[in-house]
Amino acid sequence: MKLCISGLPELDNAIFLTSRLKPSSKPSLAIPLENFHLLIKALHYDNIIPQSEVDDMMSALQILHDWKIDKLDLEIWETIDYRHEGIIRLLRGYFINEAKGNVIPIVPGLQNVSLVSTLSYKAENYVIDIRDYIFNGEMLKDVLSILEKHGEVYVVDDAPPNPCPFNEILIGENADIKQLKSICDVTKLGEDSILVRSGKVYKVETRRVKWHRETFHIPRYNKPSDVDYLKNILVDERIVSDVLNILYDLMSQGGMVEKQLIERLGEGIGPDLAIPSLFLLYTYGIITATQSPAGRYYMLGRRGMKIVLDHLKKGEDKEVQENSEGGA
């Protein structure tokens, strides 16, 4: 692992986590599911969730595995974890699934999540700029350790830590060399000097390093598109519209007892799919259940009500558009 003092080196096949280069794309959060626990910890370190919710959010991991994916898909995560839908939508406003570009911008207030996002990318070199934001120390250590398994890691800071664990120190063009007094004789430093560890000390060597020109960039939040929860969870996409009609009936009637709802689903989508679909609708927060004298009683949940209202709104908008076009 190498340290860069006050500069971003130009490197081939490199990923940069920094606020000082212009990104070409929103960053990706398609991290391997084996690193999902780090993302949940990052949300806690960024004060997005309290410690008491860490285990609850971690419980989504098993369900994600059940969906036969090996990398995090934000829309699937939002679909299955309706209790934390708002938090996941927040992430979707800054992050995407596809890993594009080579510059990962650091999201203010989500700096630890941004750090974890580097695990979505594969490269020969990783440049991690820690100058502008405070990262959790344990999180930084864990992520750097994983990245080292895939490529060379460069950490960018304005001064070496004490103790300094790096094998090489590259000195940027704008570095304050007085910050290096604790580890070397700065009077021996010249143009293109680097420091290379030799035992317990650093010796001065010469190597030409090119540096990026830095400009500060802050990523913007973009409202994410709505996730089609019904399409995602139902076993057969062809039954989505039929189930939607049943949800509308459920809202209109204020609820149904279990037997009535199963019969209604059987009539709409077939008896073989009725109970599996009921289970999915309940599991993913589309409907809720309470116990009544007549048995289990189902009602639309907040998510289910939003689905129905959004569908009605789209129908009204389409009707208005068709009438407008007809009048023209």
N, C-alpha and C positions, 0 to 999 in steps of 0.2 A: 504494500500500500504506500502511495506517495502523497506528499503534501505540496500544495501550490500556494505560495504566499501572494495574495492580492492580485490574482489573475486567472483567466480561463485559458488553458493551453489549447492550441489547435491540434486535434488528433483525428486520425482516420477511424472509421467505424466506432464512433463514440456516442454515448448518451449523456446529455447534460441536464442535471437538475439545478436550475438557477433562475433568478429573476432578472438576470443581466444580459440575456440574449432573447431575441424575438422568436417566439414559438411559431411553428407553421400549422399547428393543430392543437386541439384540446388534448390534455393528457389522458392516458388510458388507465383504467383500474381493473383490467383483465388479468389480475394476479393469479398465480396458481392457488388452488383451494388449500393446499398445504400451508400457505401463508395467510390464510383468512384470519387467524387469530391475531396477527400483527395489525391488520386493518382495524379490527375491533378495539385493540389496545390504543391505536392511533386516534380513534374517535374519542376515547376517554382522555388521552393526553391533550387533545385539542379542545377539551371541555365541551364536546358535543353531547356526550352521554355521561351520566354519573357511574361510579363504580358498581352500583346496584343493578345496572342494566347490562353490564358486560356479559354475564353468563346467559342472559335472555337472548341477546343478539347472537351470541355464539351458537345457540341452539339451532340456528338456521343452517349451519354447516352440513348436518346430516341430510337435511332435505335437499340442499344443493347437490350433494352426492347422488341422491335418489333421482335427480334429473339427468344423470349421466353426462355431467360436464366436468372438466378438469380445471377450467379457469373460470373466474368469477364473471358472470353476466349480470350487469346492473338491472336490466329489466326483469330477468327471472328472479333476482333477489328481491326486488320491489314487489313482485307478484306474490311470493311466498311469505314474506315477512310484513303482513299488513299492519302490525302494531308499530313498526318503525318506518312506515311508508314515507313520512315527511322527511326523515333524515336521509333516506336513500334518494328521494327526489332532489334533496339539496346536493348530494354528491353528483347526481346525474346532470345538474346544472353546470358543473365544472369539469366532469370527467366523462369519458366515453369508453366503449368496449374495445374498439380497434386501436392497436398501438401504431401510431403514425408519427413521422418526424423524428428528430433526434434531440429536441429541446423540450424538457418538461418544466413548465412554469410552476412556481411555488404559489399556492393559493393562500393568501393571508387568513389566518385563523384556522386553516387546515394544513399547516405546514408538515405535521407528522403524517397525515394521510398522503400528502404530496410525496413525502419521502418513501412511503410504502409503495406508491405507484411505480417507482423505478423497477420494481420486481416484475412488472408487466413486459419489460423490454429485454431483448437479447442483443448484446454487443460485445466487442472485444475490450472496450474501455468505458468506464463509468466515471463521470466527473460530478461530484457532490459538493455544491456550494453552500456552506453553512454561515456565510457572512451576515446575511440580512435577517435571519429568523432564528429563534431559539428552538432547537429540537430537543426532545427528551433524550437523555444520555443513553439509556438502555435501548431505546428504539433505534437510535443511530448506530449503536454497536451491533445490534441484531441484523439490521438491513445491510450494513457494510460487510458483515461476515458472510451473508448470503451472496451478495454481489461478487465478492472475491472468488467464489467458486466458479463464476462464469467469465470473469475477465479482470483486467487491471483496474484498480480503483484509485482515483485521485480525489483527495479532499481539499477544498479551497477555503482558506481562512486568512485573516490578516496577521496572525501571529501563531507560532508553534505552541502546542499545549505543553504543560509540564506535569509529568514526564512526557517526552516526545517519542512516540512509538514508530515513526515513519522511517522507512529505509532510504528514501530520497526526498529532498526538498527542492522544488523548483521555485525560483524567485522571479515574481512578476515584474514587469517594467515599472509599475507604480508602487512597488513594495517599499515599506519603511524598514530599511535594513537594521535599524536600531532594535527592532523587535526580535532580531536573531542573536543579540549579544549573549544570551544565556546559553547558546549551544555552539557558537563558533566565534572566531576572531573576525569581526566584520571588516576590519581594515584590509583583509586579504580578498574581499569580494570585489569582483569587477564585472564588466559586461559579459553576459552569458554564463555567469557562475551558477553552479548548482551545488548542493550539499549531498554527499553520499555517506551513509553510515559505515564506519569502520570500527567494529567492536563497540565501545561505549561512547565514541566520539564521532563527529562528522568531519570529513575532509572536503576541501574545496576542489571541484573539478569544473571543466568548461564544456558546455554543450549548448548548441544553438536551439532555442525554443521559440516558436512563434506563438503569439498571444492574440486572442479575439479582442475586437473592439467592443466595449461594453456599453449597453444602453438599458435602462431600467424598464421593466414591463410588469404590469399587474393584470392577471387574467380576469375576465369579466364573467359574471354569472349569466347564463342563458337559460331561460325557462325551458325545461325539458318537455318533449312531447308526451302525451298521455300513453300509458301502457294499456294494451288491450288485455285486461286480466282474464276475461272469459275465454278468449281465443287461446291464451297461454295455458290455462288450467284444464280445459275440457278435453276429454280423451278423443273427441272427434270434432274437428272444426265445423263440420256440416251441421251440427246441432246447435251452434251458437245462437242463431236467430230464434230457434224454438225455445231455448232456455231463457233468452231475453224476454220473450213474451210471457213465460211463466213467472219470471221475476216481477214483471209489470203487474200481473194478476195478484201476486203476493203483496205488492205495495198497495194495490187498490183495495184489497180485502183486509189489510192491516195485519195479516198473518194467516197461517194454516197449521192445523195439527199434522203430525208426522204422516199419518196414514193418508190424509187428503193430499198432502204435497207429493208423496210418492206416487199416488194414483195419477195426479196431474202430470208429473214428470213422465210416467209410463205412457200416458196418452200422447204426450208431445214428442218424446224422443225414443220411446220404446221401453218395455219393461226391463230389458237386460241392462240398459244404461241408467235407469232411474236411481237406484241406490248408490252406484259409484259416483254419479254426478252430484247427488245430494251430499255425499261425503266430501267431495272436492269443494263444493260451494261453501260448506260449513268450515272446512279446514282452512281455507284461504280468506275467510272473513267476508264473503259475499252475503251470507245469511248468518243470523244468530239464533240461539235456541234457549228457551226457558221451559221449566216444568209446569204443567197446568193439570187441573183435575182430569182433563180429557187425554192427558198424555203429553209427550214432548211437543212444544209449540214453536214454530219457526217464523221469524220475521226477517225483513231486510236489515242487514247491517249498514253502517254508514257507507262502506265501500259499495255495497249492492245498490243502495239508494242513489249514489252518485252515478253509477253505471246506467241506471234506468233514466235518470233525469238528463244525463248527457245525451243518451240516445234519443230521447224525446226532443231535446233541443236541436239536435242535428236534423231530425225529421221536420221540425218547424222551419229551420233555416232552408232546407231543401225545397219545402213547399213554397216558401216566400220567393226563392230564386226561380222556381218553375213558373209561378204566377207572374213574376216580373218579366221573364222571357216570353211568356205567352202574351202579355199585354203589349210588349214591344212589337 
